[in-house]
Structures are given as structure tokens and as C-alpha cells.
Amino acid sequence: MVLIAAAVCTKAGKTIVSRQFVEMTKARIEGLLAAFPKLMTSGKQHTFVETDSVRYVYQPLEKLYMLLITTKASNILEDLETLRMFSKVIPEYCRSLEEKEIIENAFDLIFAFDEIVALGYRESVNLSQIKSFVEMDSHEEKVYQAVRQTQERDAKQKMRERAKELQRQRMEQKKGGISGRVGLGPIGSASSAEGFGVSTTIIGGMSSDSMSSSLNSSTVNIGEIKPTPAVPAPKQSGAPRKALKLGGKSRDADTFVDQLKNEGETVASTPLPTATASAGAKAKPVSDVPMDDVHLRIEDKIVVRIGRDGGLQAFELSGLLTLRISDDKFGRIKVQLDNADQRGIQMQTHPNVDKELFRNQNQIGLKNPAKPFPLNTDVGVLKWRYQTQDESAVPLTINCWPSENAEGGCDVNIEYELEHLRLELHDVCITIPLPMGITPSIAECDGDYNHDSRKNTLQWNLPVIDASTKQGSMEFTVPNSIPGDFFPLDVTFSSKIPYAELAPAKVLLVEDGSEAKFSAETVFYTDKFEIV
């Protein structure tokens, strides 16, 4: 038999792990694997299916298939025996026959596949031999480790013997006596390191501070000892030295940037920051809203997961109201809020905020009115949370409808609709995954699109979605694809209108109840929005 490839795939045709045993192009193997689900016939029980050029031999594994691609001239009995061996290997390395578990143990499975088949022909091995080969238990490695441990023990023994020899030499030096003037002796070179009234003798590269007793017993007048003139440090050679230069250009980086430009990628040059700012200066928060002495910021973010066939799987909104005061005369204030929420969003105030005041009058104020808010600090005073399974809560619905065509590819129609017309969404980007190495053909598109060949994605970009542009669609064709290739979709957007219908109305001074000038900004964005 000649085995072309072995793969584990889902019943929808999605390839999880594939190992090719003969030389073939990537496009060829992807085409063969993509064609397998289309050849399956319902209502019939077979273990193989044939085309004009290859034979597919498969075995169901719960929600997966163990698939072998062979030539039509191979022996079907040997093919089935090899298939059974592949099917036995998978449970040995995977605790469950699920896609996630297969991906986590993909490399172990590939190593095991290589032990079963070599160059397209099956090896005569059993399951225990495969496990032993994959573990790579080598006798030569054990011998090498034993030799290395022996060498380390010998080196440590020599170090101990050398230390004893040096200790013996020091003891002999102490017995022979040492004069106050140290010169070259029989042991080796000696140098004197002079400090603040303490002389330390260096012998044989080691400090002999233990000789202080011998020095004290010597009859040398320390005051008569003249300090040795300092030896000037050697001048550094005038040869040029290469050093790391800040801000210098790297030829490798330039080459990489040039290569990206040649491939058609847009590369934006970012200027280096100047060093005129002081080191202790803090960066100001990036905001297009002028900040007054009293500044309020409302931040909303949502997490949404919707099924490809419809149905809301998860929706969670989390929000935060922060207060920043830049002038101490506005420290003692109360913030009046307008709350038009009808969905039952759960709100929670800061522990130092008067809960009764907020519950009765929708005002944010401290429990102790005489105490001011912190100065020049973003203080979170109110947060809220909302979870639901109501599909009407989703502000923007996306409908992706891929359908197979007669050419072995898919025609994909995507449309969006703004459900909450009071919102105005900016910089909307819908990212659609594509099969590897495939270029889509765009038929029509509202807005702009961008095909990222490196990430194998198609980005549908819409600058603004509001009540006047609440609907739009996009249509394209992708060859050699199946409907499951276009999921999950990822959606990102931002808005200056909050999802929670909450807004600051006015700011009041605690002393006299007069109104104070304030600035406010709102940020509403997607933390995670996907159609799976």
C-alpha cells in the first residue's frame, strides 16, 4: 500500500491534525481533505469512499473521523488494519476524543503517526513499541549521563584537594613569619591593597585576612612604612570600539521594513519620542474632550457571543463612572445623574458614597459631606452590570450565511442591522476568517474591505453605523471552502453614546448648592463580540 496522508477531522470536514507521508503541495492536501465530507453519503455504512485518483478510508471516533488517504491500487485489507492502529493510538495520548484535546496533543500524535508509517509504507510495530519509540528512551543517553556525573564528581574532588593544598600553604607561610614588607615569595606573586589604615595581603589570588595575627606579632613600625605610589592605569587603546547607539538605525530592521513594503503592506513610520520632557512627568490621559476642574467619565463595555444559526449565548455589560477633581475648591460636591434605564441594570456605589442619597435622589455624594473627594485622582464612584439572554439587548446583529456552490467553494452573504437606533457606532470592523492561502472574490460591499493574506482574514470596515445607515451587506465568493471556515466572526466598534442610559446632569457644591462647571466624556466599546 501507499499511504498518502493520515488526518483527524470533524464530521463537518474541519481538519484538526494532518500528517503527509509523501511529498505533495499544501494546496493538494487541503483540497483532498476538503473534498472528503462532500463524498459522504447518508444512510449507508461504509468504511471507505473512492474518487478518480484516491481512496478515503475512515473510522468514526464519536464526533470526529480518523481518515486515511491512500492510492486506489493499495490493498483495502491492509488499509483497514493500518486504520485500526491509528485509531488505537489516539486514545493513548488523548483523554477524550474532542477537538480541544486533539489540538493539545497534536505533536505527540504526529510522532506516533510517523512510527506507524514511513515514506508511505506501514511499519511492523505494535502499540507498546510505538509508545516506547515516542518516549525516546535511549541507552546511549543513559551512558552519557552516567559519564557526565562521574566527571562532575571528579572535578569536585580535585577542587577539594586544591583547597586543602592552598590551606596548607597558608599555614606554612604563617609558621615561617611574614615581614611588614611583602614581596615576591616562593608561593607566587603578592600584592598589597592599602585602605584606611588596614593592609590586606593577596597571595596566590586569594585574600589572607587570617594572617592578621602574624602581622600584629611583627616588630614593624607601621608609621615608618611609606605608601607605595599608585600605579597609573593603562591608557585605553585608540582602536575604535563598537557600542550600542540609541536611536541608531538597524540594517536588519530596514531590510525587514523594505520587504514588507515590497509585499504591498502599509508601514507607518513612528517618530522616536524627544528627550525634552522631564523624566518625572506623567503622560496625560488621551482624550478628545477638554477637561474642566470637575471631569466625569462613563465607560461601558460589552461581551457578546452569538451562535452562527442565531440565538444569544452570552451577553454581559459592565460600566464604571469615574470622577476627577483638579481644583481643591470643588472637592466637596454632589453629582446629579439622569437615569433612564428600563432594563434593570444593577448599580453599585463606592463604599464611601452615600447609598441612600443615590437611591432616593440619583445623586453621588460622600457619606461625610465635610470630607472632600481626592484631588487629581480618577475615583470610581459608581459601577454597574447587566447580564441577560434576551436577544433584543444586542445593539448590533450580524447574519453570516455561507452556502456551498457548484465549484467546490462557498458564496458568503453577510449583513448587519443596528437594533438600538439611539446609538452611533464608529470604526466598526467585522473580521471574517478564511481558509489558508485562499483569496476571496468580492461581489458587493457596503463600506470598505481589506484582505489580510498573512492572517487569512477578511476585514469589513464601516466608519459609522447609525440610524441613517442602520443596515448593510457584503457578498463574496471563496473557492475550496466549506461553511465552517468562516467562523468565528469577530466584531469591534466604539461609541460616544453609552449603552446604559445614564448621564451626568449637573454638579452641585455642598456648601451652597450652586452649580459648578464640569466636563464629561463617554466611551462605549466591545470587550469581546463574536459569532461562533
C-alpha positions in Angstrom: 0.0 0.0 0.0 1.0 3.6 -0.4 -0.4 5.9 2.3 -0.6 9.5 1.2 -1.8 11.1 4.4 -3.4 10.5 7.8 -5.7 13.1 9.4 -8.1 13.6 12.2 -11.1 15.8 11.2 -14.5 16.8 12.3 -17.7 15.5 10.7 -18.1 18.9 9.1 -14.8 18.4 7.4 -12.6 20.7 9.5 -9.0 19.3 9.7 -7.6 19.2 13.2 -4.3 17.2 12.6 -2.9 16.0 9.3 0.3 14.2 8.5 1.5 13.7 4.9 3.8 10.7 4.2 4.6 11.5 0.5 5.8 14.8 -1.0 2.9 16.9 -2.1 1.9 20.5 -2.2 -0.1 22.2 0.5 -2.9 23.1 -1.8 -3.2 19.5 -2.9 -3.7 18.0 0.6 -6.1 20.8 1.6 -8.2 20.1 -1.5 -8.3 16.4 -0.8 -9.3 16.9 2.9 -11.9 19.5 1.9 -13.5 17.1 -0.6 -14.0 14.3 1.9 -17.2 15.5 3.6 -18.8 16.0 0.2 -18.3 12.4 -0.8 -20.1 11.0 2.3 -23.5 9.5 1.7 -26.1 9.4 4.4 -27.9 6.3 5.2 -25.1 3.9 4.1 -22.5 2.2 6.3 -19.1 2.1 4.6 -15.5 2.3 5.7 -14.1 3.8 2.6 -15.1 6.0 -0.4 -13.2 6.5 -3.7 -12.6 9.2 -6.2 -10.9 9.0 -9.6 -7.5 9.3 -8.0 -7.5 8.4 -4.3 -9.3 6.3 -1.7 -10.6 7.6 1.6 -10.5 5.0 4.4 -12.2 6.3 7.6 -13.5 5.3 11.0 -15.8 7.4 13.2 -14.5 8.5 16.6 -17.5 10.0 18.4 -17.7 13.5 16.8 -14.5 13.0 14.8 -13.2 10.9 11.9 -9.9 9.1 11.7 -9.1 9.4 8.0 -6.5 7.8 5.8 -5.9 8.8 2.2 -4.4 6.1 0.0 -3.9 5.3 -3.6 -6.6 3.2 -5.4 -4.1 0.4 -6.0 -3.5 -0.2 -2.3 -4.8 -3.3 -0.5 -8.0 -2.4 1.3 -7.4 -5.1 3.9 -4.0 -3.6 4.8 -5.6 -0.2 4.8 -8.2 -1.2 7.3 -5.6 -2.8 9.6 -3.5 0.4 9.4 -6.6 2.4 10.2 -7.3 0.4 13.3 -3.7 1.0 14.5 -4.2 4.7 14.0 -7.5 4.6 15.9 -5.8 2.8 18.9 -3.0 5.4 19.1 -5.3 8.4 19.6 -6.9 7.3 23.0 -3.4 6.6 24.3 -2.4 10.3 24.1 -5.8 12.0 24.4 -8.1 11.7 27.5 -11.2 12.4 25.4 -12.0 12.4 21.7 -12.7 16.1 21.5 -11.2 18.7 19.2 -9.6 20.7 22.0 -7.8 17.6 23.4 -6.6 16.6 19.9 -5.1 20.0 19.4 -3.3 20.0 22.7 -1.7 16.6 22.0 -1.1 17.2 18.2 2.7 16.8 18.3 2.6 13.6 20.3 0.1 12.2 17.7 2.2 13.2 14.8 5.3 11.5 16.3 3.2 8.4 16.8 1.9 8.5 13.2 5.5 8.6 12.0 6.2 5.4 13.9 3.3 3.7 12.2 4.0 4.8 8.6 7.4 5.7 7.0 7.6 7.1 3.4 4.0 5.9 2.7 4.5 2.3 3.9 3.4 0.8 7.1 6.0 -0.3 9.7 5.6 -3.6 11.5 5.1 -2.2 15.0 2.6 -2.7 17.8 1.1 -0.2 20.3 3.7 -0.8 23.1 6.6 -0.3 20.6 5.1 3.0 19.4 4.8 4.3 22.9 8.4 3.3 23.6 9.7 4.9 20.4 7.9 8.1 21.1 9.3 8.3 24.6 12.8 8.1 23.0 14.3 6.0 25.8 18.0 5.8 24.7 20.7 3.6 26.2 23.4 5.9 24.7 21.8 8.8 26.6 21.9 7.0 29.9 25.6 6.1 29.3 26.3 9.8 28.5 24.5 11.0 31.6 26.5 8.4 33.8 29.8 9.6 32.3 28.9 13.2 32.9 28.0 12.6 36.5 31.4 10.8 37.0 33.3 13.7 35.5 31.4 16.2 37.8 32.3 14.1 40.9 36.0 14.0 39.8 36.0 17.8 39.3 34.6 18.4 42.7 37.2 16.1 44.3 40.0 17.9 42.6 38.6 21.2 43.8 38.6 19.9 47.4 42.2 18.7 47.1 43.3 22.1 45.6 41.6 23.9 48.5 43.4 21.7 51.1 46.7 22.4 49.3 46.1 26.2 49.5 45.2 25.9 53.1 48.4 24.0 53.9 50.5 26.7 52.1 48.9 29.4 54.1 49.7 27.6 57.4 53.3 27.1 56.3 53.5 30.9 55.5 52.2 31.7 59.0 54.8 29.5 60.6 57.7 31.0 58.6 56.7 34.5 59.7 55.8 37.5 57.5 57.6 40.8 57.5 55.7 44.1 57.2 57.1 44.5 53.6 55.6 41.9 51.3 57.4 41.0 48.1 57.6 38.1 45.7 57.9 34.8 47.7 58.1 31.2 46.8 54.4 30.8 46.8 53.6 33.3 44.0 53.0 36.9 43.3 51.9 39.1 46.2 50.3 42.5 46.1 49.3 44.9 48.9 45.9 46.6 48.8 46.0 49.6 51.0 42.9 51.1 52.5 42.1 53.2 55.6 44.9 52.0 57.9 44.4 48.3 57.0 46.8 46.3 54.9 45.4 43.2 53.2 47.8 40.8 51.6 46.8 39.0 48.4 48.7 35.7 47.9 48.1 33.4 45.1 45.0 35.2 44.0 43.3 34.8 47.5 42.9 37.3 50.4 44.8 36.2 53.6 43.0 38.2 56.2 43.7 35.4 58.6 47.3 36.4 58.7 46.5 39.5 60.9 47.8 37.7 64.0 51.2 37.2 62.3 51.3 40.9 61.3 50.4 42.0 64.8 53.3 40.0 66.3 55.8 41.5 63.8 58.1 44.3 65.1 57.4 46.6 62.2 56.7 50.3 62.9 53.7 50.9 60.7 54.2 54.7 60.8 57.5 54.2 59.1 56.1 52.4 56.2 55.7 54.7 53.2 52.8 54.2 51.0 53.5 52.7 47.6 52.9 55.2 44.8 49.8 54.4 42.9 50.4 52.7 39.6 48.7 54.7 36.8 46.0 52.9 35.0 47.0 51.8 31.5 45.7 54.1 28.7 42.9 52.7 26.6 43.9 51.9 23.1 42.8 54.2 20.4 41.2 51.5 18.4 37.5 52.2 17.5 35.0 50.3 19.6 31.5 49.3 18.5 28.8 50.1 21.0 25.1 50.2 21.1 23.9 53.5 19.8 20.4 54.7 20.9 18.3 55.8 18.1 20.7 54.3 15.5 19.2 52.6 12.5 19.5 48.8 12.2 20.2 47.4 8.7 18.2 44.3 9.6 15.2 46.3 10.6 15.4 48.4 7.4 15.6 45.2 5.3 12.5 43.8 7.0 10.5 47.0 6.5 11.5 47.1 2.9 10.4 43.5 2.4 7.0 44.4 4.0 6.7 47.3 1.6 7.5 45.1 -1.4 4.8 42.7 -0.3 2.3 45.6 -0.5 1.9 46.1 3.2 1.4 49.7 4.5 4.1 50.5 7.0 3.7 53.7 9.1 6.8 55.3 10.4 6.6 56.2 14.1 8.9 59.0 15.2 11.0 58.5 18.3 10.0 60.5 21.3 12.1 63.5 22.1 14.0 63.8 25.3 12.8 67.3 26.1 10.2 66.2 28.7 11.3 65.8 32.3 11.9 62.2 33.5 9.3 62.5 36.3 6.5 63.9 34.1 3.4 61.7 33.7 1.6 61.2 30.4 -1.7 62.9 30.2 -4.8 60.7 29.5 -5.6 60.5 25.8 -9.0 62.2 25.4 -10.6 64.5 22.8 -12.8 66.1 25.4 -11.4 69.3 27.1 -11.2 68.6 30.9 -12.5 71.0 33.4 -11.7 71.1 37.1 -14.5 68.6 37.6 -14.4 65.8 35.0 -16.7 62.8 34.7 -16.0 59.7 32.6 -18.6 57.0 31.8 -17.1 53.7 30.4 -19.3 50.9 29.0 -18.0 47.6 27.6 -19.9 44.6 26.5 -19.1 40.9 26.0 -21.4 39.2 23.4 -21.4 35.7 22.0 -24.0 34.7 19.4 -24.5 31.3 17.6 -24.0 31.2 13.9 -27.5 29.9 13.5 -28.9 32.6 15.7 -29.6 32.6 19.4 -27.8 34.7 22.1 -25.3 32.5 24.1 -23.9 35.2 26.3 -24.4 39.0 27.0 -22.7 40.9 29.7 -22.4 44.7 30.2 -20.1 46.3 32.7 -19.7 50.0 33.3 -17.9 52.5 35.5 -18.3 56.2 36.4 -15.1 57.9 37.4 -14.7 61.4 38.9 -11.6 63.5 38.7 -11.2 66.9 40.5 -8.3 69.2 39.6 -9.1 72.1 42.0 -9.5 71.7 45.7 -12.3 74.2 45.9 -14.5 71.7 44.1 -13.6 68.8 46.5 -17.0 68.9 48.3 -19.5 68.3 45.6 -22.5 66.1 44.6 -23.2 64.8 41.1 -26.7 64.7 39.9 -27.4 61.8 37.4 -30.2 61.2 34.9 -31.1 57.5 34.8 -33.4 56.5 32.0 -32.7 52.7 32.3 -35.6 50.4 31.7 -33.8 47.1 31.6 -33.0 46.7 35.3 -29.2 47.3 35.2 -27.7 46.5 38.6 -25.8 49.5 40.0 -23.4 49.6 43.0 -21.9 52.7 44.6 -18.4 53.1 46.2 -18.4 52.2 49.9 -17.7 55.9 50.8 -20.6 57.1 48.7 -23.9 57.8 50.4 -26.1 54.9 49.2 -29.4 56.5 50.4 -28.7 59.7 48.6 -28.1 57.8 45.4 -31.2 55.6 45.9 -33.6 58.4 46.6 -32.2 61.3 44.5 -29.8 59.7 42.0 -27.0 61.8 43.4 -23.4 60.9 44.0 -22.0 62.3 47.3 -19.8 61.2 50.1 -21.2 59.8 53.4 -19.4 62.5 55.2 -20.3 65.8 53.4 -17.5 67.6 55.2 -14.9 65.3 53.6 -13.7 66.2 50.1 -13.1 63.9 47.2 -9.4 63.1 46.4 -7.6 65.6 44.3 -6.0 64.8 40.8 -7.1 61.2 41.1 -9.6 59.2 39.0 -12.0 57.9 41.6 -14.6 55.2 40.6 -17.8 56.2 42.3 -20.4 54.0 40.6 -20.3 50.8 38.7 -23.0 48.7 37.0 -23.5 45.3 35.5 -26.1 43.7 33.3 -26.5 40.1 32.1 -29.3 38.7 30.0 -30.4 36.1 27.5 -32.8 38.5 25.8 -31.7 38.8 22.1 -33.1 42.4 22.0 -30.3 43.5 24.2 -27.7 43.1 21.4 -27.1 46.5 19.9 -25.8 45.2 16.5 -26.9 41.9 14.9 -24.7 40.2 12.3 -26.0 37.5 10.0 -23.4 35.4 8.1 -24.8 33.0 5.6 -22.3 30.8 3.7 -23.6 28.4 1.1 -21.7 25.9 -1.0 -21.6 26.4 -4.7 -21.1 24.0 -7.7 -17.4 24.8 -8.0 -16.4 23.4 -4.6 -16.4 26.7 -2.9 -18.8 28.9 -0.9 -20.9 32.0 -1.6 -21.0 34.1 1.5 -23.6 36.8 2.3 -23.1 38.9 5.5 -25.5 41.6 6.6 -25.7 43.8 9.7 -28.5 45.7 11.3 -28.4 48.3 14.1 -31.0 47.3 16.7 -30.7 50.3 19.1 -31.2 53.3 16.8 -30.2 55.8 19.5 -26.6 54.5 19.3 -24.0 55.7 16.9 -21.2 53.2 16.3 -17.8 54.3 15.0 -14.9 52.3 13.5 -16.9 49.1 13.1 -14.7 46.2 11.9 -16.1 42.7 11.2 -13.3 40.2 10.9 -14.1 37.0 8.9 -11.7 34.1 8.9 -10.7 32.5 5.6 -9.2 29.2 4.5 -5.4 29.3 4.4 -3.9 30.6 1.2 -7.3 31.5 -0.4 -8.2 34.9 -1.9 -11.9 35.9 -1.8 -13.7 37.5 -4.7 -15.8 40.4 -3.6 -19.1 40.9 -5.4 -20.5 43.8 -3.5 -19.7 45.6 -0.3 -21.2 48.5 1.8 -18.2 50.3 3.2 -14.6 49.1 2.8 -12.8 45.8 3.0 -9.3 44.6 3.4 -7.9 41.1 2.8 -5.0 40.2 5.2 -3.2 37.3 3.4 -0.8 36.7 6.3 -3.6 36.3 8.9 -6.0 34.7 6.4 -8.8 37.1 7.3 -11.2 39.4 5.5 -11.9 42.7 7.3 -15.2 44.5 6.6 -14.7 48.2 7.8 -17.6 50.6 8.3 -16.7 54.1 9.5 -20.2 54.9 11.1 -23.3 52.9 11.7 -26.3 55.0 12.9 -30.0 55.4 12.2 -29.3 56.6 8.7 -27.0 53.6 7.9 -28.6 51.0 10.1 -28.4 48.2 7.5 -25.7 47.0 5.1 -24.5 43.9 3.4 -21.4 42.3 1.9 -21.2 39.4 -0.6 -18.1 37.4 -1.7 -17.1 34.0 -3.1 -14.3 31.8 -1.7 -13.0 28.7 -3.6 -12.1 25.4 -2.0 -14.0 26.2 1.2 -16.8 24.9 3.4 -19.3 26.9 5.5 -17.4 26.2 8.8 -14.3 28.0 7.5 -15.9 31.4 8.1 -16.5 31.2 11.8 -16.0 32.6 14.4 -16.5 36.2 13.3 -15.1 39.0 15.5 -16.7 42.4 15.7 -15.2 45.6 17.2 -16.6 49.1 17.5 -16.7 52.2 19.7 -19.2 54.8 20.5 -19.6 58.1 22.4 -23.1 57.2 23.4 -23.4 54.9 26.4 -25.3 51.6 26.3 -26.6 52.2 29.8 -29.0 55.2 29.6 -27.1 57.1 32.3 -25.7 60.6 32.1 -24.5 63.3 34.5 -26.9 66.2 34.6 -25.2 68.7 36.9 -22.6 69.1 39.7 -23.7 70.9 42.9 -21.4 72.4 45.6 -22.2 71.1 49.1 -21.7 74.5 50.8 -24.4 76.5 49.0 -26.0 74.1 46.4 -24.8 76.2 43.5 -23.9 74.5 40.2 -20.3 74.0 39.2 -19.0 73.7 35.7 -17.9 70.2 34.7 -16.8 68.2 31.6 -18.0 64.7 30.7 -17.0 62.0 28.3 -18.4 58.6 27.4 -16.7 55.6 26.0 -18.7 52.5 24.8 -16.8 49.7 23.2 -16.6 45.9 22.7 -14.5 43.8 25.0 -15.5 40.6 23.1 -18.1 40.3 20.4 -18.1 37.1 18.3 -20.4 35.0 16.2 -19.3 31.3 16.8 
